[in-house]
């Protein structure tokens, strides 16, 4: 049995997440997301480490930079996909980047400026915290933190406010730290729904999806899943 790996992470709301799992391979990425809504308005953001925007513009949706400007002393970079189907705007923090994606060409600068100007952003090595300024009347409707482990899979942890919405009414199979259910995940890039697992622990839940890789046997991945524990703590 491998030595446990503990990650202490900060969600966009400032809530703290403790993720413990077998130390079986390198953590390849840590990302987060948050969605704000109010009235008829709603928008989502993704948070990644420095270089997140450049990676997306190079490898995910090849894009060309169209604008740069400052919001509260931080640079915002706007880029349009070369196929014209999407665009993205990203605020660059000292340690993390905050990105939102638009359908079609990039909006006018004043709209993008207003969007980031409505947020209060705090960035440090543990994570980026994002809140709507009180005058906007917006509320954070959902958030999540996603950790990927090379050749094993990803662990997506919904925020503490969404935990109760995920747990089934029937009992799952026991694990070392809780119980697990096999579930169908949302449709991915392949156009087909993926198979995954919902893991329920004493202080949090997680959606676990195995990596599409032949580097590890299914038994190894199941053992990794069995050793995962997630726990939320208030900010």
C-alpha positions in Angstrom: 0.0 0.0 0.0 1.5 3.4 -1.0 2.1 6.3 1.3 -0.8 8.8 1.5 -0.5 12.1 -0.4 -2.2 15.1 1.2 -3.1 18.2 -0.7 -4.4 21.3 1.1 -6.2 23.4 -1.5 -8.2 26.6 -1.5 -11.5 26.8 -3.5 -12.6 30.1 -5.2 -15.0 30.8 -2.2 -12.1 30.6 0.2 -13.3 27.2 1.6 -10.4 24.9 2.3 -10.2 21.4 0.8 -8.2 18.5 2.2 -7.7 15.8 -0.4 -5.9 12.6 0.7 -5.1 9.9 -1.8 -2.5 7.1 -2.4 0.8 8.7 -3.6 0.9 6.6 -6.8 2.0 9.1 -9.4 2.6 12.8 -10.1 -0.2 15.3 -9.8 -0.4 16.6 -13.4 -2.8 19.5 -12.8 -4.9 21.3 -10.3 -7.7 23.6 -11.5 -10.9 25.1 -10.1 -14.1 26.7 -11.4 -16.8 29.0 -10.1 -20.1 30.3 -11.5 -21.8 33.6 -10.6 -25.4 34.4 -11.3 -27.9 37.1 -10.5 -31.2 37.9 -12.2 -30.8 36.9 -15.8 -27.1 37.2 -15.7 -24.7 34.3 -15.3 -21.1 33.5 -16.2 -18.5 30.9 -15.3 -14.8 31.1 -14.7 -12.0 28.5 -14.7 -8.9 28.9 -12.5 -5.5 27.4 -13.4 -1.9 27.9 -12.6 0.3 30.5 -14.4 0.5 29.5 -18.1 -3.2 28.3 -18.1 -4.2 30.9 -20.8 -1.2 30.2 -23.0 -1.8 26.5 -22.8 -5.5 26.9 -23.8 -4.7 29.3 -26.6 -2.0 26.9 -28.0 -3.3 23.4 -27.4 -7.1 23.5 -26.6 -8.5 26.1 -28.9 -5.7 27.7 -31.0 -6.2 31.5 -30.6 -4.7 34.8 -31.3 -4.3 37.6 -28.8 -6.5 40.6 -29.7 -6.3 42.9 -26.6 -4.6 43.5 -23.3 -5.5 45.9 -20.5 -5.4 46.3 -16.7 -8.2 45.7 -14.2 -7.4 46.6 -10.6 -3.7 46.5 -11.4 -3.8 43.0 -13.0 -3.4 42.3 -16.7 -6.3 40.8 -18.6 -5.5 39.1 -21.9 -8.2 38.6 -24.6 -7.8 36.0 -27.4 -10.0 34.8 -30.3 -9.9 31.3 -31.6 -8.7 31.0 -35.1 -11.8 29.2 -36.2 -13.9 32.1 -35.0 -16.1 29.8 -32.8 -15.0 31.1 -29.4 -12.9 33.6 -27.5 -11.5 33.9 -24.0 -10.4 36.5 -21.6 -8.0 35.8 -18.7 -6.9 37.8 -15.7 -3.3 37.0 -14.8 -2.5 36.8 -11.1 0.8 36.3 -9.4 0.3 32.5 -9.0 -2.9 31.7 -10.9 -5.0 32.8 -13.8 -8.8 33.4 -14.0 -10.4 32.6 -17.4 -13.8 33.0 -18.9 -14.9 31.8 -22.4 -17.3 33.4 -24.8 -19.1 32.0 -27.8 -18.0 33.6 -31.1 -15.7 36.7 -31.4 -14.5 38.5 -28.3 -16.9 41.1 -26.8 -16.0 44.8 -26.7 -13.3 45.8 -24.2 -15.8 47.7 -22.0 -17.9 44.6 -21.5 -14.8 42.4 -20.6 -13.5 45.2 -18.3 -16.9 45.4 -16.6 -17.0 41.7 -16.1 -13.6 41.4 -14.3 -14.1 44.8 -12.5 -17.2 43.2 -10.8 -15.0 40.7 -9.0 -12.7 40.8 -6.0 -9.7 38.6 -6.6 -7.1 37.4 -4.0 -4.3 35.3 -5.2 -1.6 33.4 -3.2 0.3 30.1 -3.7 -2.5 28.1 -2.0 -5.2 29.2 -4.5 -7.1 32.0 -6.0 -10.2 33.3 -4.2 -12.8 35.0 -6.3 -15.9 36.9 -5.0 -18.4 39.2 -6.6 -18.3 42.8 -5.3 -21.4 43.6 -3.2 -22.7 46.3 -5.5 -23.1 43.7 -8.3 -25.8 41.7 -6.4 -24.2 38.5 -7.9 -23.9 35.3 -5.9 -21.5 32.3 -6.4 -23.9 29.5 -7.4 -21.4 26.7 -7.7 -17.7 25.9 -7.5 -15.4 22.9 -7.9 -11.8 21.8 -7.6 -10.3 19.3 -10.0 -7.0 17.4 -9.4 -5.6 15.1 -12.1 -3.1 12.3 -11.4 -1.0 11.1 -14.3 -2.1 7.7 -15.7 -4.7 7.2 -12.9 -7.5 9.8 -13.5 -9.1 13.0 -12.2 -10.9 13.8 -8.9 -13.5 16.6 -9.3 -14.7 17.9 -5.9 -17.9 20.1 -6.0 -18.0 22.9 -3.4 -19.5 22.3 0.0 -22.8 24.0 -0.9 -23.3 21.4 -3.7 -22.3 18.3 -1.8 -25.8 17.3 -0.7 -27.1 17.4 -4.3 -24.7 14.7 -5.4 -25.2 11.9 -2.9 -27.7 9.1 -3.9 -30.4 7.9 -1.5 -29.3 4.3 -1.7 -26.1 2.9 -0.1 -23.0 2.5 -2.2 -20.1 0.1 -2.0 -17.8 0.7 1.0 -14.4 2.3 0.6 -11.7 3.1 3.2 -13.1 6.5 3.8 -16.7 6.3 2.8 -18.7 4.7 0.0 -18.8 4.8 -3.8 -21.3 4.5 -6.6 -20.7 3.9 -10.3 -22.2 6.8 -12.4 -22.5 8.1 -15.9 -20.6 11.3 -16.3 -21.4 14.2 -18.7 -20.7 13.8 -22.5 -17.0 14.5 -23.2 -15.1 15.6 -26.3 -15.7 12.1 -27.9 -19.4 12.8 -27.9 -20.1 9.9 -25.7 -20.9 9.9 -21.9 -18.1 8.7 -19.8 -18.2 6.1 -17.0 -17.0 7.2 -13.6 -17.5 7.0 -9.9 -19.1 9.1 -7.3 -17.2 9.0 -4.0 -19.0 10.0 -0.8 -16.9 10.8 2.3 -17.8 12.1 5.7 -17.1 15.8 4.8 -17.3 15.9 1.0 -18.0 14.1 -2.3 -16.0 13.7 -5.5 -16.5 12.5 -9.1 -13.6 10.3 -10.1 -12.9 9.4 -13.7 -10.2 7.0 -14.7 -7.6 8.1 -17.2 -7.9 6.8 -20.8 -4.5 5.2 -20.6 -3.0 1.7 -20.7 -0.1 2.6 -18.4 -2.0 1.3 -15.3 -4.2 -1.7 -14.8 -7.8 -1.3 -13.7 -7.0 -3.0 -10.4 -4.4 -0.3 -9.7 -6.9 2.5 -10.4 -9.5 0.8 -8.2 -7.0 0.6 -5.3 -6.2 4.3 -5.9 -10.0 5.2 -5.8 -10.4 3.2 -2.6 -7.8 5.3 -0.8 -9.2 8.8 -1.7 -10.7 11.0 1.0 -12.1 14.5 0.6 -13.0 16.9 3.4 -14.1 20.6 3.3 -13.4 23.1 6.0 -14.9 26.6 6.2 -12.8 29.5 5.2 
